[in-house]
Amino acid sequence: MFLKDADNPKKNDLINKLKVKEAGLMNASKSLSNISADRDMWIAQYRRELL
């Protein structure tokens, strides 16, 4: 649910509540922000995950 709706402005409240309850989601949120900010980094990460 987090990855699916993380960039959906209509789901911001729900995503923020989930992040508060789950430390792992906080880390995922930070990673998603960092990766999304740099397209080349995102592509490299995606390729690593496919292997």
N, CA, C, O and CB atoms as a CASP TS submission, in Angstrom:
PFRMAT TS
TARGET T0000
AUTHOR 0000-0000-0000
METHOD Language model
MODEL 1
PARENT N/A
ATOM      1  N   MET     1       0.827  -1.178   0.000  1.00  0.00           N
ATOM      2  CA  MET     1       0.000   0.000   0.000  1.00  0.00           C
ATOM      3  C   MET     1       0.880   1.254   0.000  1.00  0.00           C
ATOM      4  O   MET     1       0.590   2.223  -0.701  1.00  0.00           O
ATOM      5  CB  MET     1      -0.946  -0.009   1.208  1.00  0.00           C
ATOM      6  N   PHE     2       1.954   1.226   0.790  1.00  0.00           N
ATOM      7  CA  PHE     2       2.834   2.391   0.871  1.00  0.00           C
ATOM      8  C   PHE     2       3.415   2.752  -0.489  1.00  0.00           C
ATOM      9  O   PHE     2       3.306   3.896  -0.930  1.00  0.00           O
ATOM     10  CB  PHE     2       3.959   2.133   1.862  1.00  0.00           C
ATOM     11  N   LEU     3       4.026   1.788  -1.149  1.00  0.00           N
ATOM     12  CA  LEU     3       4.653   2.076  -2.434  1.00  0.00           C
ATOM     13  C   LEU     3       3.628   2.456  -3.493  1.00  0.00           C
ATOM     14  O   LEU     3       3.895   3.301  -4.348  1.00  0.00           O
ATOM     15  CB  LEU     3       5.456   0.879  -2.902  1.00  0.00           C
ATOM     16  N   LYS     4       2.483   1.849  -3.438  1.00  0.00           N
ATOM     17  CA  LYS     4       1.436   2.139  -4.418  1.00  0.00           C
ATOM     18  C   LYS     4       0.911   3.565  -4.271  1.00  0.00           C
ATOM     19  O   LYS     4       0.671   4.241  -5.271  1.00  0.00           O
ATOM     20  CB  LYS     4       0.286   1.143  -4.272  1.00  0.00           C
ATOM     21  N   ASP     5       0.735   4.021  -3.054  1.00  0.00           N
ATOM     22  CA  ASP     5       0.080   5.299  -2.800  1.00  0.00           C
ATOM     23  C   ASP     5       1.008   6.379  -2.246  1.00  0.00           C
ATOM     24  O   ASP     5       0.535   7.459  -1.893  1.00  0.00           O
ATOM     25  CB  ASP     5      -1.047   5.092  -1.853  1.00  0.00           C
ATOM     26  N   ALA     6       2.304   6.122  -2.159  1.00  0.00           N
ATOM     27  CA  ALA     6       3.225   7.075  -1.539  1.00  0.00           C
ATOM     28  C   ALA     6       3.225   8.438  -2.213  1.00  0.00           C
ATOM     29  O   ALA     6       3.420   9.454  -1.546  1.00  0.00           O
ATOM     30  CB  ALA     6       4.615   6.518  -1.554  1.00  0.00           C
ATOM     31  N   ASP     7       3.013   8.477  -3.509  1.00  0.00           N
ATOM     32  CA  ASP     7       3.035   9.766  -4.214  1.00  0.00           C
ATOM     33  C   ASP     7       1.633  10.290  -4.541  1.00  0.00           C
ATOM     34  O   ASP     7       1.490  11.239  -5.312  1.00  0.00           O
ATOM     35  CB  ASP     7       3.835   9.635  -5.497  1.00  0.00           C
ATOM     36  N   ASN     8       0.614   9.682  -3.966  1.00  0.00           N
ATOM     37  CA  ASN     8      -0.765  10.099  -4.197  1.00  0.00           C
ATOM     38  C   ASN     8      -1.145  11.164  -3.164  1.00  0.00           C
ATOM     39  O   ASN     8      -1.266  10.856  -1.978  1.00  0.00           O
ATOM     40  CB  ASN     8      -1.738   8.879  -4.123  1.00  0.00           C
ATOM     41  N   PRO     9      -1.333  12.418  -3.606  1.00  0.00           N
ATOM     42  CA  PRO     9      -1.650  13.484  -2.648  1.00  0.00           C
ATOM     43  C   PRO     9      -2.936  13.228  -1.859  1.00  0.00           C
ATOM     44  O   PRO     9      -3.077  13.719  -0.739  1.00  0.00           O
ATOM     45  CB  PRO     9      -1.767  14.799  -3.377  1.00  0.00           C
ATOM     46  N   LYS    10      -3.862  12.476  -2.422  1.00  0.00           N
ATOM     47  CA  LYS    10      -5.113  12.182  -1.720  1.00  0.00           C
ATOM     48  C   LYS    10      -4.909  11.212  -0.558  1.00  0.00           C
ATOM     49  O   LYS    10      -5.760  11.107   0.325  1.00  0.00           O
ATOM     50  CB  LYS    10      -6.132  11.608  -2.692  1.00  0.00           C
ATOM     51  N   LYS    11      -3.781  10.506  -0.561  1.00  0.00           N
ATOM     52  CA  LYS    11      -3.514   9.506   0.479  1.00  0.00           C
ATOM     53  C   LYS    11      -2.452   9.974   1.475  1.00  0.00           C
ATOM     54  O   LYS    11      -1.982   9.171   2.281  1.00  0.00           O
ATOM     55  CB  LYS    11      -3.073   8.197  -0.159  1.00  0.00           C
ATOM     56  N   ASN    12      -2.062  11.254   1.441  1.00  0.00           N
ATOM     57  CA  ASN    12      -1.007  11.761   2.320  1.00  0.00           C
ATOM     58  C   ASN    12      -1.276  11.492   3.790  1.00  0.00           C
ATOM     59  O   ASN    12      -0.373  11.072   4.514  1.00  0.00           O
ATOM     60  CB  ASN    12      -0.834  13.237   2.110  1.00  0.00           C
ATOM     61  N   ASP    13      -2.496  11.724   4.243  1.00  0.00           N
ATOM     62  CA  ASP    13      -2.815  11.506   5.660  1.00  0.00           C
ATOM     63  C   ASP    13      -2.610  10.048   6.048  1.00  0.00           C
ATOM     64  O   ASP    13      -2.004   9.759   7.080  1.00  0.00           O
ATOM     65  CB  ASP    13      -4.260  11.929   5.958  1.00  0.00           C
ATOM     66  N   LEU    14      -3.108   9.134   5.234  1.00  0.00           N
ATOM     67  CA  LEU    14      -2.966   7.706   5.521  1.00  0.00           C
ATOM     68  C   LEU    14      -1.494   7.299   5.518  1.00  0.00           C
ATOM     69  O   LEU    14      -1.043   6.582   6.411  1.00  0.00           O
ATOM     70  CB  LEU    14      -3.753   6.867   4.495  1.00  0.00           C
ATOM     71  N   ILE    15      -0.755   7.753   4.523  1.00  0.00           N
ATOM     72  CA  ILE    15       0.665   7.405   4.426  1.00  0.00           C
ATOM     73  C   ILE    15       1.423   7.945   5.637  1.00  0.00           C
ATOM     74  O   ILE    15       2.264   7.243   6.197  1.00  0.00           O
ATOM     75  CB  ILE    15       1.277   7.961   3.115  1.00  0.00           C
ATOM     76  N   ASN    16       1.141   9.168   6.046  1.00  0.00           N
ATOM     77  CA  ASN    16       1.812   9.744   7.212  1.00  0.00           C
ATOM     78  C   ASN    16       1.490   8.972   8.490  1.00  0.00           C
ATOM     79  O   ASN    16       2.366   8.787   9.334  1.00  0.00           O
ATOM     80  CB  ASN    16       1.414  11.207   7.377  1.00  0.00           C
ATOM     81  N   LYS    17       0.262   8.526   8.640  1.00  0.00           N
ATOM     82  CA  LYS    17      -0.113   7.722   9.809  1.00  0.00           C
ATOM     83  C   LYS    17       0.628   6.385   9.807  1.00  0.00           C
ATOM     84  O   LYS    17       1.083   5.920  10.852  1.00  0.00           O
ATOM     85  CB  LYS    17      -1.637   7.484   9.835  1.00  0.00           C
ATOM     86  N   LEU    18       0.746   5.775   8.635  1.00  0.00           N
ATOM     87  CA  LEU    18       1.474   4.516   8.536  1.00  0.00           C
ATOM     88  C   LEU    18       2.946   4.700   8.870  1.00  0.00           C
ATOM     89  O   LEU    18       3.542   3.864   9.549  1.00  0.00           O
ATOM     90  CB  LEU    18       1.325   3.928   7.141  1.00  0.00           C
ATOM     91  N   LYS    19       3.532   5.792   8.394  1.00  0.00           N
ATOM     92  CA  LYS    19       4.948   6.049   8.657  1.00  0.00           C
ATOM     93  C   LYS    19       5.213   6.237  10.144  1.00  0.00           C
ATOM     94  O   LYS    19       6.248   5.805  10.652  1.00  0.00           O
ATOM     95  CB  LYS    19       5.415   7.279   7.886  1.00  0.00           C
ATOM     96  N   VAL    20       4.287   6.878  10.839  1.00  0.00           N
ATOM     97  CA  VAL    20       4.449   7.093  12.278  1.00  0.00           C
ATOM     98  C   VAL    20       4.423   5.762  13.024  1.00  0.00           C
ATOM     99  O   VAL    20       5.175   5.568  13.979  1.00  0.00           O
ATOM    100  CB  VAL    20       3.346   8.027  12.814  1.00  0.00           C
ATOM    101  N   LYS    21       3.563   4.850  12.593  1.00  0.00           N
ATOM    102  CA  LYS    21       3.405   3.568  13.286  1.00  0.00           C
ATOM    103  C   LYS    21       4.502   2.569  12.943  1.00  0.00           C
ATOM    104  O   LYS    21       4.802   1.696  13.757  1.00  0.00           O
ATOM    105  CB  LYS    21       2.063   2.968  12.953  1.00  0.00           C
ATOM    106  N   GLU    22       5.099   2.669  11.786  1.00  0.00           N
ATOM    107  CA  GLU    22       6.066   1.675  11.330  1.00  0.00           C
ATOM    108  C   GLU    22       7.410   2.311  11.009  1.00  0.00           C
ATOM    109  O   GLU    22       7.525   3.087  10.060  1.00  0.00           O
ATOM    110  CB  GLU    22       5.534   0.944  10.108  1.00  0.00           C
ATOM    111  N   ALA    23       8.417   1.985  11.793  1.00  0.00           N
ATOM    112  CA  ALA    23       9.758   2.530  11.559  1.00  0.00           C
ATOM    113  C   ALA    23      10.287   2.100  10.200  1.00  0.00           C
ATOM    114  O   ALA    23      10.992   2.865   9.541  1.00  0.00           O
ATOM    115  CB  ALA    23      10.723   2.082  12.665  1.00  0.00           C
ATOM    116  N   GLY    24       9.959   0.888   9.773  1.00  0.00           N
ATOM    117  CA  GLY    24      10.406   0.397   8.476  1.00  0.00           C
ATOM    118  C   GLY    24       9.862   1.232   7.331  1.00  0.00           C
ATOM    119  O   GLY    24      10.543   1.434   6.326  1.00  0.00           O
ATOM    120  N   LEU    25       8.641   1.716   7.480  1.00  0.00           N
ATOM    121  CA  LEU    25       8.064   2.565   6.442  1.00  0.00           C
ATOM    122  C   LEU    25       8.747   3.924   6.406  1.00  0.00           C
ATOM    123  O   LEU    25       8.846   4.544   5.347  1.00  0.00           O
ATOM    124  CB  LEU    25       6.562   2.738   6.666  1.00  0.00           C
ATOM    125  N   MET    26       9.214   4.386   7.548  1.00  0.00           N
ATOM    126  CA  MET    26       9.953   5.648   7.568  1.00  0.00           C
ATOM    127  C   MET    26      11.211   5.504   6.724  1.00  0.00           C
ATOM    128  O   MET    26      11.541   6.388   5.933  1.00  0.00           O
ATOM    129  CB  MET    26      10.313   6.064   9.022  1.00  0.00           C
ATOM    130  N   ASN    27      11.906   4.392   6.893  1.00  0.00           N
ATOM    131  CA  ASN    27      13.108   4.146   6.104  1.00  0.00           C
ATOM    132  C   ASN    27      12.763   3.989   4.630  1.00  0.00           C
ATOM    133  O   ASN    27      13.484   4.491   3.768  1.00  0.00           O
ATOM    134  CB  ASN    27      13.839   2.900   6.612  1.00  0.00           C
ATOM    135  N   ALA    28      11.680   3.306   4.338  1.00  0.00           N
ATOM    136  CA  ALA    28      11.250   3.134   2.951  1.00  0.00           C
ATOM    137  C   ALA    28      10.884   4.480   2.347  1.00  0.00           C
ATOM    138  O   ALA    28      11.182   4.741   1.181  1.00  0.00           O
ATOM    139  CB  ALA    28      10.056   2.165   2.863  1.00  0.00           C
ATOM    140  N   SER    29      10.254   5.318   3.117  1.00  0.00           N
ATOM    141  CA  SER    29       9.869   6.637   2.637  1.00  0.00           C
ATOM    142  C   SER    29      11.098   7.473   2.302  1.00  0.00           C
ATOM    143  O   SER    29      11.135   8.141   1.269  1.00  0.00           O
ATOM    144  CB  SER    29       9.009   7.354   3.678  1.00  0.00           C
ATOM    145  N   LYS    30      12.098   7.438   3.170  1.00  0.00           N
ATOM    146  CA  LYS    30      13.336   8.178   2.920  1.00  0.00           C
ATOM    147  C   LYS    30      14.037   7.645   1.678  1.00  0.00           C
ATOM    148  O   LYS    30      14.515   8.417   0.846  1.00  0.00           O
ATOM    149  CB  LYS    30      14.274   8.093   4.136  1.00  0.00           C
ATOM    150  N   SER    31      14.096   6.332   1.558  1.00  0.00           N
ATOM    151  CA  SER    31      14.737   5.725   0.392  1.00  0.00           C
ATOM    152  C   SER    31      13.993   6.070  -0.884  1.00  0.00           C
ATOM    153  O   SER    31      14.608   6.389  -1.901  1.00  0.00           O
ATOM    154  CB  SER    31      14.818   4.211   0.553  1.00  0.00           C
ATOM    155  N   LEU    32      12.678   6.006  -0.832  1.00  0.00           N
ATOM    156  CA  LEU    32      11.869   6.335  -2.004  1.00  0.00           C
ATOM    157  C   LEU    32      12.093   7.785  -2.427  1.00  0.00           C
ATOM    158  O   LEU    32      12.220   8.074  -3.617  1.00  0.00           O
ATOM    159  CB  LEU    32      10.380   6.090  -1.715  1.00  0.00           C
ATOM    160  N   SER    33      12.140   8.682  -1.472  1.00  0.00           N
ATOM    161  CA  SER    33      12.381  10.094  -1.782  1.00  0.00           C
ATOM    162  C   SER    33      13.745  10.294  -2.406  1.00  0.00           C
ATOM    163  O   SER    33      13.890  11.016  -3.393  1.00  0.00           O
ATOM    164  CB  SER    33      12.257  10.946  -0.527  1.00  0.00           C
ATOM    165  N   ASN    34      14.748   9.650  -1.824  1.00  0.00           N
ATOM    166  CA  ASN    34      16.106   9.792  -2.352  1.00  0.00           C
ATOM    167  C   ASN    34      16.220   9.210  -3.751  1.00  0.00           C
ATOM    168  O   ASN    34      16.813   9.829  -4.634  1.00  0.00           O
ATOM    169  CB  ASN    34      17.110   9.115  -1.426  1.00  0.00           C
ATOM    170  N   ILE    35      15.671   8.052  -3.954  1.00  0.00           N
ATOM    171  CA  ILE    35      15.764   7.393  -5.257  1.00  0.00           C
ATOM    172  C   ILE    35      14.951   8.151  -6.296  1.00  0.00           C
ATOM    173  O   ILE    35      15.402   8.332  -7.427  1.00  0.00           O
ATOM    174  CB  ILE    35      15.282   5.935  -5.164  1.00  0.00           C
ATOM    175  N   SER    36      13.780   8.585  -5.930  1.00  0.00           N
ATOM    176  CA  SER    36      12.924   9.303  -6.871  1.00  0.00           C
ATOM    177  C   SER    36      13.530  10.639  -7.281  1.00  0.00           C
ATOM    178  O   SER    36      13.274  11.128  -8.381  1.00  0.00           O
ATOM    179  CB  SER    36      11.549   9.525  -6.265  1.00  0.00           C
ATOM    180  N   ALA    37      14.325  11.226  -6.407  1.00  0.00           N
ATOM    181  CA  ALA    37      14.932  12.516  -6.700  1.00  0.00           C
ATOM    182  C   ALA    37      15.991  12.415  -7.786  1.00  0.00           C
ATOM    183  O   ALA    37      16.295  13.407  -8.448  1.00  0.00           O
ATOM    184  CB  ALA    37      15.538  13.101  -5.448  1.00  0.00           C
ATOM    185  N   ASP    38      16.539  11.261  -7.970  1.00  0.00           N
ATOM    186  CA  ASP    38      17.599  11.083  -8.952  1.00  0.00           C
ATOM    187  C   ASP    38      17.219   9.931  -9.877  1.00  0.00           C
ATOM    188  O   ASP    38      17.328   8.765  -9.500  1.00  0.00           O
ATOM    189  CB  ASP    38      18.970  10.817  -8.259  1.00  0.00           C
ATOM    190  N   ARG    39      16.783  10.253 -11.063  1.00  0.00           N
ATOM    191  CA  ARG    39      16.281   9.249 -12.020  1.00  0.00           C
ATOM    192  C   ARG    39      17.309   8.170 -12.320  1.00  0.00           C
ATOM    193  O   ARG    39      16.966   6.988 -12.364  1.00  0.00           O
ATOM    194  CB  ARG    39      15.865   9.923 -13.320  1.00  0.00           C
ATOM    195  N   ASP    40      18.553   8.550 -12.524  1.00  0.00           N
ATOM    196  CA  ASP    40      19.597   7.558 -12.809  1.00  0.00           C
ATOM    197  C   ASP    40      19.790   6.603 -11.636  1.00  0.00           C
ATOM    198  O   ASP    40      19.973   5.400 -11.824  1.00  0.00           O
ATOM    199  CB  ASP    40      20.922   8.256 -13.136  1.00  0.00           C
ATOM    200  N   MET    41      19.748   7.147 -10.439  1.00  0.00           N
ATOM    201  CA  MET    41      19.881   6.316  -9.243  1.00  0.00           C
ATOM    202  C   MET    41      18.692   5.360  -9.150  1.00  0.00           C
ATOM    203  O   MET    41      18.855   4.190  -8.804  1.00  0.00           O
ATOM    204  CB  MET    41      19.977   7.196  -7.963  1.00  0.00           C
ATOM    205  N   TRP    42      17.497   5.864  -9.462  1.00  0.00           N
ATOM    206  CA  TRP    42      16.296   5.037  -9.431  1.00  0.00           C
ATOM    207  C   TRP    42      16.419   3.881 -10.413  1.00  0.00           C
ATOM    208  O   TRP    42      16.096   2.744 -10.069  1.00  0.00           O
ATOM    209  CB  TRP    42      15.055   5.877  -9.752  1.00  0.00           C
ATOM    210  N   ILE    43      16.880   4.152 -11.624  1.00  0.00           N
ATOM    211  CA  ILE    43      17.030   3.107 -12.642  1.00  0.00           C
ATOM    212  C   ILE    43      18.040   2.064 -12.185  1.00  0.00           C
ATOM    213  O   ILE    43      17.811   0.865 -12.347  1.00  0.00           O
ATOM    214  CB  ILE    43      17.466   3.716 -13.991  1.00  0.00           C
ATOM    215  N   ALA    44      19.148   2.508 -11.620  1.00  0.00           N
ATOM    216  CA  ALA    44      20.169   1.576 -11.133  1.00  0.00           C
ATOM    217  C   ALA    44      19.607   0.698 -10.018  1.00  0.00           C
ATOM    218  O   ALA    44      19.835  -0.512 -10.011  1.00  0.00           O
ATOM    219  CB  ALA    44      21.409   2.345 -10.631  1.00  0.00           C
ATOM    220  N   GLN    45      18.877   1.291  -9.080  1.00  0.00           N
ATOM    221  CA  GLN    45      18.277   0.520  -7.989  1.00  0.00           C
ATOM    222  C   GLN    45      17.265  -0.487  -8.525  1.00  0.00           C
ATOM    223  O   GLN    45      17.216  -1.629  -8.068  1.00  0.00           O
ATOM    224  CB  GLN    45      17.601   1.456  -6.977  1.00  0.00           C
ATOM    225  N   TYR    46      16.474  -0.069  -9.478  1.00  0.00           N
ATOM    226  CA  TYR    46      15.472  -0.957 -10.083  1.00  0.00           C
ATOM    227  C   TYR    46      16.157  -2.147 -10.742  1.00  0.00           C
ATOM    228  O   TYR    46      15.703  -3.282 -10.593  1.00  0.00           O
ATOM    229  CB  TYR    46      14.610  -0.191 -11.119  1.00  0.00           C
ATOM    230  N   ARG    47      17.218  -1.908 -11.452  1.00  0.00           N
ATOM    231  CA  ARG    47      17.956  -3.003 -12.119  1.00  0.00           C
ATOM    232  C   ARG    47      18.540  -3.963 -11.100  1.00  0.00           C
ATOM    233  O   ARG    47      18.510  -5.175 -11.312  1.00  0.00           O
ATOM    234  CB  ARG    47      19.083  -2.440 -13.008  1.00  0.00           C
ATOM    235  N   ARG    48      19.077  -3.444  -9.989  1.00  0.00           N
ATOM    236  CA  ARG    48      19.633  -4.317  -8.940  1.00  0.00           C
ATOM    237  C   ARG    48      18.542  -5.198  -8.356  1.00  0.00           C
ATOM    238  O   ARG    48      18.785  -6.369  -8.064  1.00  0.00           O
ATOM    239  CB  ARG    48      20.298  -3.480  -7.820  1.00  0.00           C
ATOM    240  N   GLU    49      17.350  -4.658  -8.184  1.00  0.00           N
ATOM    241  CA  GLU    49      16.260  -5.417  -7.582  1.00  0.00           C
ATOM    242  C   GLU    49      15.758  -6.512  -8.512  1.00  0.00           C
ATOM    243  O   GLU    49      15.230  -7.524  -8.051  1.00  0.00           O
ATOM    244  CB  GLU    49      15.117  -4.490  -7.211  1.00  0.00           C
ATOM    245  N   LEU    50      15.917  -6.319  -9.804  1.00  0.00           N
ATOM    246  CA  LEU    50      15.469  -7.330 -10.756  1.00  0.00           C
ATOM    247  C   LEU    50      16.350  -8.563 -10.743  1.00  0.00           C
ATOM    248  O   LEU    50      15.899  -9.650 -11.104  1.00  0.00           O
ATOM    249  CB  LEU    50      15.431  -6.754 -12.145  1.00  0.00           C
ATOM    250  N   LEU    51      17.582  -8.411 -10.337  1.00  0.00           N
ATOM    251  CA  LEU    51      18.515  -9.558 -10.338  1.00  0.00           C
ATOM    252  C   LEU    51      18.261 -10.503  -9.255  1.00  0.00           C
ATOM    253  O   LEU    51      18.964 -11.507  -9.135  1.00  0.00           O
ATOM    254  CB  LEU    51      19.906  -9.109 -10.241  1.00  0.00           C
TER
END
